[in-house]
Amino acid sequence: MSFFKRALTHKSFLPEEKHDFANERLEFLGDSILDAVVAEFLYTKYPDDDEGYLTKLKSRIVNRKSLAAIGEKMNIRSMLIYNQARSINLATLEGNAFEAIIGAIYLDGGFEKTKNALIKQVFRNYLNFNQLLSEELDFKSKLFIWCQKKKLPLEFQLVEETHLNGQWNYEMAVLVNRTEYGRGKGFSKKDAEQAAARETLQLMGEI
């Protein structure tokens, strides 16, 4: 059985003595490879962020819900080999099979081929990266809600703006109850505010 056929074969389709030919071992391998690719991708994309922040970002991408959504967009269920007479959560099967496919690509072509396939094909076509992160990591909104609950005034102040090599850079500060907390930098005021809000939440132990 080829790696890719095995990646799409769920154990429900096989007799118990042949469960080793199902996709679970490839899923285990693919899960580890996906973690490594996403970790390297985020490490490169966010060079100034600490490991705690990068870990939170990675969890947004590799969790069960996200993987199931990717599997559904790729229409993996149309290729799945499973016992259709049984009541099985197809979304879960798709997410697991997606990881197994990653394992199959790795065994067939190695890490670099797998990384290129994920970044150029999967991330680009099936993962709305910016939307996924903004939905879960809107630090400014979280800080605003936190201050509302505590009945504390919140203010963002522009500390500095510079223009270098055709690119504007901004630094913003957060004032909670007229006391400065976090600061953040970005290529837009919005990005700088998000960074400042994140640092403030970290200082307050909220993230």
Backbone as JSON Lines, residues from 0, in Angstrom:
{"i":0,"aa":"M","n":[0.85,-1.19,0.0],"ca":[0.0,0.0,0.0],"c":[0.89,1.25,0.0]}
{"i":1,"aa":"S","n":[0.62,2.2,-0.89],"ca":[1.43,3.4,-0.98],"c":[1.2,4.29,0.25]}
{"i":2,"aa":"F","n":[2.15,5.19,0.49],"ca":[2.02,6.11,1.62],"c":[0.74,6.93,1.52]}
{"i":3,"aa":"F","n":[0.41,7.38,0.32],"ca":[-0.72,8.28,0.17],"c":[-2.06,7.55,0.29]}
{"i":4,"aa":"K","n":[-2.11,6.32,-0.18],"ca":[-3.34,5.54,0.02],"c":[-3.53,5.22,1.5]}
{"i":5,"aa":"R","n":[-2.43,4.91,2.17],"ca":[-2.51,4.64,3.6],"c":[-2.93,5.89,4.36]}
{"i":6,"aa":"A","n":[-2.46,7.06,3.91],"ca":[-2.82,8.32,4.59],"c":[-4.32,8.58,4.55]}
{"i":7,"aa":"L","n":[-4.99,8.05,3.55],"ca":[-6.43,8.28,3.39],"c":[-7.28,7.13,3.91]}
{"i":8,"aa":"T","n":[-6.64,6.12,4.48],"ca":[-7.37,4.92,4.93],"c":[-7.58,4.95,6.44]}
{"i":9,"aa":"H","n":[-8.83,5.0,6.86],"ca":[-9.18,4.97,8.27],"c":[-9.3,3.53,8.75]}
{"i":10,"aa":"K","n":[-8.98,3.29,10.0],"ca":[-8.97,1.92,10.51],"c":[-10.35,1.27,10.49]}
{"i":11,"aa":"S","n":[-11.43,2.07,10.41],"ca":[-12.78,1.49,10.36],"c":[-12.99,0.66,9.1]}
{"i":12,"aa":"F","n":[-12.18,0.92,8.08],"ca":[-12.32,0.21,6.81],"c":[-11.62,-1.14,6.85]}
{"i":13,"aa":"L","n":[-10.71,-1.33,7.8],"ca":[-9.85,-2.52,7.83],"c":[-10.24,-3.47,8.95]}
{"i":14,"aa":"P","n":[-10.02,-4.78,8.74],"ca":[-10.19,-5.71,9.85],"c":[-9.16,-5.42,10.93]}
{"i":15,"aa":"E","n":[-9.46,-5.82,12.16],"ca":[-8.62,-5.45,13.3],"c":[-7.16,-5.87,13.12]}
{"i":16,"aa":"E","n":[-6.94,-7.03,12.51],"ca":[-5.57,-7.51,12.36],"c":[-4.76,-6.7,11.35]}
{"i":17,"aa":"K","n":[-5.43,-5.82,10.61],"ca":[-4.72,-5.0,9.62],"c":[-4.76,-3.5,9.97]}
{"i":18,"aa":"H","n":[-5.05,-3.17,11.22],"ca":[-5.12,-1.78,11.63],"c":[-3.79,-1.05,11.47]}
{"i":19,"aa":"D","n":[-2.7,-1.8,11.43],"ca":[-1.39,-1.18,11.21],"c":[-1.29,-0.52,9.84]}
{"i":20,"aa":"F","n":[-2.19,-0.9,8.91],"ca":[-2.18,-0.33,7.57],"c":[-3.05,0.93,7.48]}
{"i":21,"aa":"A","n":[-3.64,1.34,8.59],"ca":[-4.44,2.56,8.61],"c":[-3.52,3.78,8.72]}
{"i":22,"aa":"N","n":[-4.13,4.95,8.79],"ca":[-3.34,6.19,8.68],"c":[-2.84,6.74,10.01]}
{"i":23,"aa":"E","n":[-3.04,6.03,11.12],"ca":[-2.73,6.62,12.42],"c":[-1.24,6.88,12.63]}
{"i":24,"aa":"R","n":[-0.38,5.99,12.17],"ca":[1.06,6.2,12.33],"c":[1.53,7.37,11.46]}
{"i":25,"aa":"L","n":[0.99,7.48,10.25],"ca":[1.32,8.62,9.39],"c":[0.78,9.92,9.98]}
{"i":26,"aa":"E","n":[-0.37,9.85,10.63],"ca":[-0.94,11.02,11.3],"c":[0.0,11.51,12.4]}
{"i":27,"aa":"F","n":[0.52,10.56,13.18],"ca":[1.48,10.9,14.24],"c":[2.71,11.6,13.66]}
{"i":28,"aa":"L","n":[3.22,11.06,12.56],"ca":[4.4,11.66,11.93],"c":[4.07,13.03,11.36]}
{"i":29,"aa":"G","n":[2.94,13.13,10.67],"ca":[2.55,14.4,10.06],"c":[2.31,15.49,11.08]}
{"i":30,"aa":"D","n":[1.77,15.11,12.23],"ca":[1.55,16.08,13.3],"c":[2.87,16.72,13.74]}
{"i":31,"aa":"S","n":[3.9,15.92,13.87],"ca":[5.21,16.43,14.29],"c":[5.83,17.3,13.19]}
{"i":32,"aa":"I","n":[5.7,16.88,11.94],"ca":[6.26,17.65,10.83],"c":[5.54,18.99,10.71]}
{"i":33,"aa":"L","n":[4.2,18.98,10.83],"ca":[3.42,20.21,10.76],"c":[3.84,21.18,11.86]}
{"i":34,"aa":"D","n":[4.03,20.67,13.06],"ca":[4.49,21.51,14.17],"c":[5.81,22.19,13.83]}
{"i":35,"aa":"A","n":[6.73,21.42,13.26],"ca":[8.06,21.96,12.93],"c":[7.96,23.02,11.84]}
{"i":36,"aa":"V","n":[7.17,22.77,10.81],"ca":[7.03,23.73,9.7],"c":[6.39,25.02,10.19]}
{"i":37,"aa":"V","n":[5.3,24.9,10.96],"ca":[4.62,26.09,11.47],"c":[5.53,26.86,12.41]}
{"i":38,"aa":"A","n":[6.27,26.15,13.26],"ca":[7.18,26.81,14.19],"c":[8.24,27.61,13.44]}
{"i":39,"aa":"E","n":[8.83,27.02,12.41],"ca":[9.84,27.73,11.62],"c":[9.22,28.91,10.87]}
{"i":40,"aa":"F","n":[8.03,28.71,10.34],"ca":[7.32,29.76,9.61],"c":[7.07,30.97,10.51]}
{"i":41,"aa":"L","n":[6.59,30.73,11.73],"ca":[6.3,31.81,12.66],"c":[7.57,32.45,13.18]}
{"i":42,"aa":"Y","n":[8.59,31.64,13.41],"ca":[9.88,32.15,13.88],"c":[10.45,33.17,12.89]}
{"i":43,"aa":"T","n":[10.27,32.88,11.61],"ca":[10.76,33.78,10.56],"c":[9.84,34.99,10.39]}
{"i":44,"aa":"K","n":[8.54,34.76,10.46],"ca":[7.57,35.83,10.2],"c":[7.53,36.85,11.34]}
{"i":45,"aa":"Y","n":[7.79,36.4,12.58],"ca":[7.71,37.29,13.74],"c":[9.04,37.27,14.5]}
{"i":46,"aa":"P","n":[10.08,37.91,13.94],"ca":[11.42,37.82,14.52],"c":[11.57,38.5,15.88]}
{"i":47,"aa":"D","n":[10.66,39.4,16.23],"ca":[10.82,40.16,17.47],"c":[9.95,39.64,18.62]}
{"i":48,"aa":"D","n":[9.2,38.56,18.4],"ca":[8.27,38.07,19.43],"c":[8.86,36.9,20.21]}
{"i":49,"aa":"D","n":[8.47,36.81,21.48],"ca":[9.01,35.76,22.34],"c":[8.32,34.43,22.12]}
{"i":50,"aa":"E","n":[8.85,33.4,22.81],"ca":[8.37,32.04,22.55],"c":[6.93,31.85,23.02]}
{"i":51,"aa":"G","n":[6.52,32.6,24.07],"ca":[5.15,32.47,24.54],"c":[4.15,32.93,23.51]}
{"i":52,"aa":"Y","n":[4.44,34.05,22.87],"ca":[3.56,34.57,21.83],"c":[3.54,33.63,20.62]}
{"i":53,"aa":"L","n":[4.72,33.16,20.21],"ca":[4.79,32.26,19.06],"c":[4.04,30.96,19.34]}
{"i":54,"aa":"T","n":[4.09,30.49,20.56],"ca":[3.36,29.27,20.93],"c":[1.86,29.48,20.79]}
{"i":55,"aa":"K","n":[1.38,30.64,21.21],"ca":[-0.05,30.94,21.08],"c":[-0.46,31.01,19.61]}
{"i":56,"aa":"L","n":[0.39,31.6,18.79],"ca":[0.08,31.67,17.36],"c":[0.03,30.27,16.76]}
{"i":57,"aa":"K","n":[1.01,29.45,17.11],"ca":[1.05,28.09,16.55],"c":[-0.19,27.29,16.94]}
{"i":58,"aa":"S","n":[-0.65,27.49,18.16],"ca":[-1.82,26.74,18.61],"c":[-3.07,27.14,17.84]}
{"i":59,"aa":"R","n":[-3.1,28.37,17.31],"ca":[-4.24,28.8,16.49],"c":[-4.29,28.07,15.16]}
{"i":60,"aa":"I","n":[-3.12,27.64,14.68],"ca":[-3.02,27.03,13.36],"c":[-3.17,25.52,13.42]}
{"i":61,"aa":"V","n":[-2.59,24.88,14.43],"ca":[-2.51,23.41,14.43],"c":[-3.55,22.77,15.35]}
{"i":62,"aa":"N","n":[-4.53,23.52,15.84],"ca":[-5.53,22.88,16.67],"c":[-6.51,22.07,15.82]}
{"i":63,"aa":"R","n":[-7.29,21.25,16.49],"ca":[-8.21,20.33,15.78],"c":[-9.19,21.06,14.88]}
{"i":64,"aa":"K","n":[-9.74,22.17,15.38],"ca":[-10.73,22.92,14.61],"c":[-10.14,23.45,13.31]}
{"i":65,"aa":"S","n":[-8.93,24.02,13.4],"ca":[-8.29,24.58,12.22],"c":[-7.94,23.5,11.21]}
{"i":66,"aa":"L","n":[-7.4,22.38,11.7],"ca":[-7.02,21.29,10.8],"c":[-8.24,20.68,10.12]}
{"i":67,"aa":"A","n":[-9.34,20.55,10.87],"ca":[-10.57,20.02,10.28],"c":[-11.09,20.96,9.2]}
{"i":68,"aa":"A","n":[-10.98,22.27,9.44],"ca":[-11.43,23.25,8.44],"c":[-10.59,23.18,7.18]}
{"i":69,"aa":"I","n":[-9.28,23.0,7.34],"ca":[-8.4,22.86,6.17],"c":[-8.76,21.6,5.41]}
{"i":70,"aa":"G","n":[-8.97,20.5,6.13],"ca":[-9.33,19.24,5.49],"c":[-10.63,19.35,4.71]}
{"i":71,"aa":"E","n":[-11.58,20.1,5.28],"ca":[-12.86,20.28,4.59],"c":[-12.69,21.11,3.32]}
{"i":72,"aa":"K","n":[-11.9,22.19,3.4],"ca":[-11.67,23.03,2.23],"c":[-10.95,22.26,1.13]}
{"i":73,"aa":"M","n":[-10.09,21.33,1.52],"ca":[-9.37,20.51,0.54],"c":[-10.22,19.36,0.01]}
{"i":74,"aa":"N","n":[-11.45,19.22,0.58],"ca":[-12.39,18.16,0.18],"c":[-11.76,16.77,0.33]}
{"i":75,"aa":"I","n":[-11.05,16.58,1.42],"ca":[-10.4,15.29,1.67],"c":[-11.42,14.17,1.83]}
{"i":76,"aa":"R","n":[-12.62,14.5,2.32],"ca":[-13.62,13.45,2.55],"c":[-13.99,12.72,1.27]}
{"i":77,"aa":"S","n":[-13.84,13.4,0.13],"ca":[-14.18,12.73,-1.14],"c":[-13.18,11.63,-1.48]}
{"i":78,"aa":"M","n":[-12.02,11.64,-0.83],"ca":[-11.0,10.64,-1.1],"c":[-10.8,9.66,0.05]}
{"i":79,"aa":"L","n":[-11.48,9.9,1.18],"ca":[-11.3,9.06,2.36],"c":[-11.77,7.63,2.11]}
{"i":80,"aa":"I","n":[-11.03,6.72,2.66],"ca":[-11.41,5.3,2.62],"c":[-11.78,4.91,4.04]}
{"i":81,"aa":"Y","n":[-13.07,4.73,4.3],"ca":[-13.54,4.41,5.65],"c":[-14.84,3.63,5.57]}
{"i":82,"aa":"N","n":[-15.27,3.09,6.68],"ca":[-16.5,2.32,6.73],"c":[-17.69,3.27,6.8]}
{"i":83,"aa":"Q","n":[-18.36,3.46,5.67],"ca":[-19.45,4.42,5.6],"c":[-20.7,3.94,6.32]}
{"i":84,"aa":"A","n":[-20.71,2.7,6.74],"ca":[-21.87,2.19,7.48],"c":[-21.82,2.61,8.95]}
{"i":85,"aa":"R","n":[-20.67,3.09,9.38],"ca":[-20.52,3.51,10.77],"c":[-20.72,5.02,10.91]}
{"i":86,"aa":"S","n":[-21.2,5.42,12.07],"ca":[-21.37,6.84,12.35],"c":[-20.04,7.42,12.8]}
{"i":87,"aa":"I","n":[-19.41,8.2,11.91],"ca":[-18.08,8.73,12.17],"c":[-18.07,10.23,11.89]}
{"i":88,"aa":"N","n":[-17.4,10.99,12.74],"ca":[-17.26,12.43,12.54],"c":[-16.3,12.69,11.39]}
{"i":89,"aa":"L","n":[-16.85,13.07,10.23],"ca":[-16.02,13.23,9.03],"c":[-15.05,14.4,9.17]}
{"i":90,"aa":"A","n":[-15.44,15.43,9.91],"ca":[-14.54,16.56,10.09],"c":[-13.26,16.12,10.8]}
{"i":91,"aa":"T","n":[-13.44,15.28,11.82],"ca":[-12.27,14.77,12.54],"c":[-11.42,13.89,11.63]}
{"i":92,"aa":"L","n":[-12.07,13.04,10.84],"ca":[-11.35,12.17,9.91],"c":[-10.55,13.0,8.9]}
{"i":93,"aa":"E","n":[-11.15,14.08,8.4],"ca":[-10.46,14.93,7.43],"c":[-9.22,15.57,8.05]}
{"i":94,"aa":"G","n":[-9.36,16.09,9.26],"ca":[-8.21,16.71,9.92],"c":[-7.09,15.71,10.17]}
{"i":95,"aa":"N","n":[-7.46,14.52,10.61],"ca":[-6.46,13.47,10.85],"c":[-5.8,13.03,9.56]}
{"i":96,"aa":"A","n":[-6.61,12.89,8.51],"ca":[-6.07,12.48,7.21],"c":[-5.15,13.55,6.64]}
{"i":97,"aa":"F","n":[-5.47,14.81,6.88],"ca":[-4.6,15.9,6.43],"c":[-3.21,15.75,7.05]}
{"i":98,"aa":"E","n":[-3.16,15.49,8.35],"ca":[-1.87,15.27,9.01],"c":[-1.17,14.04,8.44]}
{"i":99,"aa":"A","n":[-1.94,12.99,8.17],"ca":[-1.35,11.77,7.61],"c":[-0.76,12.04,6.22]}
{"i":100,"aa":"I","n":[-1.43,12.88,5.44],"ca":[-0.92,13.24,4.11],"c":[0.41,13.97,4.25]}
{"i":101,"aa":"I","n":[0.51,14.84,5.25],"ca":[1.78,15.52,5.51],"c":[2.88,14.49,5.8]}
{"i":102,"aa":"G","n":[2.55,13.49,6.6],"ca":[3.51,12.42,6.88],"c":[3.91,11.68,5.62]}
{"i":103,"aa":"A","n":[2.94,11.45,4.73],"ca":[3.23,10.75,3.48],"c":[4.14,11.57,2.58]}
{"i":104,"aa":"I","n":[3.88,12.88,2.49],"ca":[4.73,13.76,1.68],"c":[6.16,13.74,2.23]}
{"i":105,"aa":"Y","n":[6.27,13.77,3.55],"ca":[7.6,13.76,4.18],"c":[8.36,12.48,3.85]}
{"i":106,"aa":"L","n":[7.7,11.35,3.97],"ca":[8.37,10.08,3.67],"c":[8.71,9.95,2.19]}
{"i":107,"aa":"D","n":[7.88,10.57,1.36],"ca":[8.12,10.49,-0.09],"c":[9.2,11.45,-0.56]}
{"i":108,"aa":"G","n":[9.26,12.66,0.04],"ca":[10.17,13.66,-0.51],"c":[11.04,14.4,0.46]}
{"i":109,"aa":"G","n":[10.88,14.18,1.78],"ca":[11.72,14.84,2.75],"c":[11.12,16.12,3.3]}
{"i":110,"aa":"F","n":[11.84,16.75,4.22],"ca":[11.31,17.9,4.96],"c":[11.12,19.12,4.07]}
{"i":111,"aa":"E","n":[12.1,19.46,3.23],"ca":[12.01,20.67,2.43],"c":[10.82,20.61,1.46]}
{"i":112,"aa":"K","n":[10.6,19.46,0.86],"ca":[9.46,19.3,-0.05],"c":[8.15,19.48,0.73]}
{"i":113,"aa":"T","n":[8.1,18.92,1.92],"ca":[6.89,19.04,2.74],"c":[6.66,20.48,3.15]}
{"i":114,"aa":"K","n":[7.71,21.17,3.57],"ca":[7.59,22.57,3.98],"c":[7.1,23.43,2.81]}
{"i":115,"aa":"N","n":[7.67,23.23,1.63],"ca":[7.26,24.0,0.46],"c":[5.81,23.74,0.11]}
{"i":116,"aa":"A","n":[5.4,22.49,0.18],"ca":[4.01,22.14,-0.14],"c":[3.05,22.8,0.84]}
{"i":117,"aa":"L","n":[3.4,22.79,2.12],"ca":[2.53,23.4,3.13],"c":[2.44,24.92,2.95]}
{"i":118,"aa":"I","n":[3.57,25.57,2.82],"ca":[3.58,27.03,2.75],"c":[2.98,27.53,1.44]}
{"i":119,"aa":"K","n":[3.4,26.94,0.31],"ca":[2.97,27.44,-0.99],"c":[1.58,26.97,-1.41]}
{"i":120,"aa":"Q","n":[1.18,25.79,-0.96],"ca":[-0.12,25.27,-1.38],"c":[-1.18,25.37,-0.28]}
{"i":121,"aa":"V","n":[-0.88,24.81,0.89],"ca":[-1.89,24.73,1.94],"c":[-2.1,26.08,2.61]}
{"i":122,"aa":"F","n":[-1.03,26.68,3.15],"ca":[-1.19,27.95,3.86],"c":[-1.76,29.01,2.93]}
{"i":123,"aa":"R","n":[-1.25,29.07,1.72],"ca":[-1.65,30.12,0.78],"c":[-3.09,29.95,0.31]}
{"i":124,"aa":"N","n":[-3.51,28.72,0.08],"ca":[-4.82,28.47,-0.54],"c":[-5.93,28.11,0.44]}
{"i":125,"aa":"Y","n":[-5.58,27.54,1.58],"ca":[-6.61,27.0,2.47],"c":[-6.59,27.56,3.88]}
{"i":126,"aa":"L","n":[-5.66,28.46,4.18],"ca":[-5.58,29.01,5.52],"c":[-5.54,30.53,5.44]}
{"i":127,"aa":"N","n":[-6.61,31.17,5.92],"ca":[-6.64,32.63,5.98],"c":[-5.88,33.03,7.24]}
{"i":128,"aa":"F","n":[-4.57,33.13,7.08],"ca":[-3.67,33.31,8.22],"c":[-3.99,34.58,9.0]}
{"i":129,"aa":"N","n":[-4.13,35.69,8.32],"ca":[-4.38,36.97,8.99],"c":[-5.72,36.97,9.73]}
{"i":130,"aa":"Q","n":[-6.74,36.42,9.09],"ca":[-8.06,36.38,9.73],"c":[-8.03,35.49,10.96]}
{"i":131,"aa":"L","n":[-7.37,34.34,10.85],"ca":[-7.29,33.39,11.95],"c":[-6.65,34.04,13.17]}
{"i":132,"aa":"L","n":[-5.57,34.76,12.95],"ca":[-4.86,35.39,14.06],"c":[-5.63,36.58,14.62]}
{"i":133,"aa":"S","n":[-6.23,37.37,13.74],"ca":[-6.95,38.55,14.22],"c":[-8.19,38.16,15.02]}
{"i":134,"aa":"E","n":[-8.83,37.06,14.66],"ca":[-10.0,36.61,15.39],"c":[-9.65,36.24,16.82]}
{"i":135,"aa":"E","n":[-8.48,35.62,16.99],"ca":[-8.12,35.09,18.3],"c":[-7.2,36.01,19.08]}
{"i":136,"aa":"L","n":[-6.53,36.92,18.39],"ca":[-5.47,37.67,19.05],"c":[-5.66,39.18,18.9]}
{"i":137,"aa":"D","n":[-6.89,39.65,19.08],"ca":[-7.16,41.07,19.05],"c":[-6.9,41.62,20.45]}
{"i":138,"aa":"F","n":[-5.64,41.93,20.72],"ca":[-5.23,42.32,22.06],"c":[-5.84,43.66,22.48]}
{"i":139,"aa":"K","n":[-6.01,44.56,21.52],"ca":[-6.58,45.87,21.84],"c":[-8.01,45.72,22.37]}
{"i":140,"aa":"S","n":[-8.79,44.88,21.71],"ca":[-10.17,44.66,22.16],"c":[-10.2,43.98,23.52]}
{"i":141,"aa":"K","n":[-9.3,43.02,23.73],"ca":[-9.25,42.34,25.02],"c":[-8.89,43.31,26.14]}
{"i":142,"aa":"L","n":[-7.94,44.18,25.85],"ca":[-7.53,45.17,26.85],"c":[-8.67,46.16,27.12]}
{"i":143,"aa":"F","n":[-9.37,46.57,26.08],"ca":[-10.48,47.5,26.23],"c":[-11.56,46.89,27.13]}
{"i":144,"aa":"I","n":[-11.87,45.6,26.89],"ca":[-12.89,44.91,27.69],"c":[-12.43,44.78,29.14]}
{"i":145,"aa":"W","n":[-11.14,44.47,29.32],"ca":[-10.58,44.33,30.67],"c":[-10.7,45.65,31.43]}
{"i":146,"aa":"C","n":[-10.36,46.76,30.77],"ca":[-10.43,48.08,31.42],"c":[-11.87,48.48,31.72]}
{"i":147,"aa":"Q","n":[-12.78,48.1,30.84],"ca":[-14.19,48.39,31.09],"c":[-14.67,47.69,32.35]}
{"i":148,"aa":"K","n":[-14.3,46.43,32.49],"ca":[-14.72,45.66,33.67],"c":[-14.15,46.25,34.95]}
{"i":149,"aa":"K","n":[-12.92,46.77,34.87],"ca":[-12.26,47.35,36.04],"c":[-12.62,48.83,36.23]}
{"i":150,"aa":"K","n":[-13.39,49.37,35.25],"ca":[-13.76,50.8,35.27],"c":[-12.52,51.69,35.31]}
{"i":151,"aa":"L","n":[-11.55,51.35,34.45],"ca":[-10.31,52.11,34.35],"c":[-10.22,52.78,32.98]}
{"i":152,"aa":"P","n":[-9.82,54.05,32.93],"ca":[-9.67,54.73,31.64],"c":[-8.49,54.16,30.86]}
{"i":153,"aa":"L","n":[-8.67,54.02,29.56],"ca":[-7.63,53.46,28.67],"c":[-7.32,54.46,27.58]}
{"i":154,"aa":"E","n":[-6.04,54.64,27.33],"ca":[-5.63,55.6,26.31],"c":[-4.41,55.07,25.57]}
{"i":155,"aa":"F","n":[-4.37,55.29,24.26],"ca":[-3.2,54.96,23.45],"c":[-2.54,56.27,23.02]}
{"i":156,"aa":"Q","n":[-1.25,56.38,23.24],"ca":[-0.52,57.6,22.89],"c":[0.58,57.29,21.89]}
{"i":157,"aa":"L","n":[0.7,58.16,20.89],"ca":[1.79,58.03,19.93],"c":[3.08,58.54,20.57]}
{"i":158,"aa":"V","n":[4.07,57.66,20.66],"ca":[5.36,58.02,21.26],"c":[6.31,58.58,20.21]}
{"i":159,"aa":"E","n":[6.32,57.9,19.05],"ca":[7.26,58.31,18.01],"c":[6.79,57.79,16.66]}
{"i":160,"aa":"E","n":[7.03,58.57,15.62],"ca":[6.81,58.1,14.26],"c":[8.01,58.51,13.42]}
{"i":161,"aa":"T","n":[8.52,57.56,12.66],"ca":[9.71,57.81,11.84],"c":[9.45,57.32,10.44]}
{"i":162,"aa":"H","n":[10.18,57.91,9.49],"ca":[10.06,57.5,8.09],"c":[11.46,57.19,7.58]}
{"i":163,"aa":"L","n":[11.69,55.91,7.28],"ca":[13.01,55.46,6.88],"c":[12.9,54.54,5.67]}
{"i":164,"aa":"N","n":[13.66,54.84,4.64],"ca":[13.68,54.01,3.42],"c":[12.28,53.77,2.86]}
{"i":165,"aa":"G","n":[11.47,54.84,2.88],"ca":[10.14,54.75,2.3],"c":[9.11,54.05,3.18]}
{"i":166,"aa":"Q","n":[9.45,53.76,4.42],"ca":[8.55,53.02,5.3],"c":[8.32,53.79,6.59]}
{"i":167,"aa":"W","n":[7.05,54.0,6.93],"ca":[6.72,54.62,8.21],"c":[6.8,53.59,9.32]}
{"i":168,"aa":"N","n":[7.29,54.01,10.48],"ca":[7.34,53.18,11.68],"c":[6.73,53.97,12.83]}
{"i":169,"aa":"Y","n":[5.93,53.27,13.63],"ca":[5.23,53.93,14.73],"c":[5.53,53.21,16.04]}
{"i":170,"aa":"E","n":[5.58,54.0,17.12],"ca":[5.67,53.44,18.47],"c":[4.53,54.03,19.29]}
{"i":171,"aa":"M","n":[3.73,53.15,19.9],"ca":[2.59,53.56,20.69],"c":[2.77,53.1,22.13]}
{"i":172,"aa":"A","n":[2.2,53.86,23.05],"ca":[2.21,53.51,24.47],"c":[0.78,53.37,24.96]}
{"i":173,"aa":"V","n":[0.58,52.47,25.93],"ca":[-0.72,52.28,26.56],"c":[-0.71,52.94,27.93]}
{"i":174,"aa":"L","n":[-1.74,53.75,28.18],"ca":[-1.92,54.35,29.5],"c":[-3.22,53.8,30.1]}
{"i":175,"aa":"V","n":[-3.08,53.15,31.23],"ca":[-4.24,52.64,31.97],"c":[-4.34,53.43,33.26]}
{"i":176,"aa":"N","n":[-5.47,54.1,33.42],"ca":[-5.65,54.96,34.59],"c":[-4.53,56.0,34.69]}
{"i":177,"aa":"R","n":[-4.14,56.51,33.51],"ca":[-3.12,57.56,33.37],"c":[-1.7,57.1,33.71]}
{"i":178,"aa":"T","n":[-1.51,55.79,33.85],"ca":[-0.18,55.23,34.1],"c":[0.27,54.43,32.88]}
{"i":179,"aa":"E","n":[1.49,54.69,32.42],"ca":[1.98,53.99,31.24],"c":[2.33,52.54,31.57]}
{"i":180,"aa":"Y","n":[1.92,51.64,30.66],"ca":[2.25,50.21,30.79],"c":[3.05,49.78,29.56]}
{"i":181,"aa":"G","n":[2.41,49.06,28.65],"ca":[3.15,48.51,27.53],"c":[3.41,49.5,26.41]}
{"i":182,"aa":"R","n":[4.44,49.17,25.64],"ca":[4.73,49.9,24.41],"c":[4.81,48.9,23.26]}
{"i":183,"aa":"G","n":[4.56,49.4,22.05],"ca":[4.64,48.53,20.89],"c":[4.99,49.3,19.64]}
{"i":184,"aa":"K","n":[5.64,48.61,18.7],"ca":[6.04,49.22,17.44],"c":[5.38,48.48,16.28]}
{"i":185,"aa":"G","n":[5.21,49.18,15.17],"ca":[4.64,48.57,13.98],"c":[4.73,49.48,12.79]}
{"i":186,"aa":"F","n":[4.44,48.93,11.6],"ca":[4.47,49.72,10.37],"c":[3.19,50.53,10.18]}
{"i":187,"aa":"S","n":[2.22,50.33,11.07],"ca":[1.01,51.15,11.09],"c":[0.68,51.41,12.55]}
{"i":188,"aa":"K","n":[-0.12,52.46,12.79],"ca":[-0.52,52.76,14.16],"c":[-1.33,51.6,14.75]}
{"i":189,"aa":"K","n":[-2.14,50.97,13.92],"ca":[-2.96,49.85,14.38],"c":[-2.09,48.7,14.87]}
{"i":190,"aa":"D","n":[-1.07,48.35,14.09],"ca":[-0.17,47.26,14.5],"c":[0.58,47.63,15.77]}
{"i":191,"aa":"A","n":[1.02,48.88,15.88],"ca":[1.74,49.33,17.07],"c":[0.83,49.29,18.3]}
{"i":192,"aa":"E","n":[-0.44,49.65,18.13],"ca":[-1.4,49.59,19.24],"c":[-1.63,48.16,19.69]}
{"i":193,"aa":"Q","n":[-1.73,47.25,18.72],"ca":[-1.9,45.84,19.08],"c":[-0.7,45.33,19.88]}
{"i":194,"aa":"A","n":[0.5,45.69,19.44],"ca":[1.71,45.25,20.13],"c":[1.77,45.84,21.54]}
{"i":195,"aa":"A","n":[1.4,47.1,21.67],"ca":[1.4,47.75,22.98],"c":[0.34,47.14,23.9]}
{"i":196,"aa":"A","n":[-0.82,46.83,23.34],"ca":[-1.88,46.2,24.13],"c":[-1.46,44.81,24.59]}
{"i":197,"aa":"R","n":[-0.79,44.06,23.69],"ca":[-0.32,42.72,24.07],"c":[0.67,42.79,25.23]}
{"i":198,"aa":"E","n":[1.62,43.72,25.15],"ca":[2.61,43.85,26.22],"c":[1.93,44.25,27.53]}
{"i":199,"aa":"T","n":[0.93,45.11,27.44],"ca":[0.2,45.53,28.64],"c":[-0.52,44.35,29.28]}
{"i":200,"aa":"L","n":[-1.19,43.54,28.47],"ca":[-1.88,42.37,28.99],"c":[-0.91,41.39,29.62]}
{"i":201,"aa":"Q","n":[0.28,41.26,29.02],"ca":[1.3,40.39,29.6],"c":[1.76,40.92,30.95]}
{"i":202,"aa":"L","n":[1.98,42.23,31.04],"ca":[2.42,42.84,32.3],"c":[1.38,42.66,33.41]}
{"i":203,"aa":"M","n":[0.12,42.62,33.0],"ca":[-0.96,42.47,33.98],"c":[-1.29,41.02,34.26]}
{"i":204,"aa":"G","n":[-0.59,40.09,33.59],"ca":[-0.82,38.67,33.82],"c":[-2.09,38.14,33.2]}
{"i":205,"aa":"E","n":[-2.6,38.85,32.18],"ca":[-3.86,38.44,31.54],"c":[-3.63,37.51,30.37]}
{"i":206,"aa":"I","n":[-2.4,37.4,29.86],"ca":[-2.07,36.44,28.81],"c":[-0.71,35.84,29.12]}
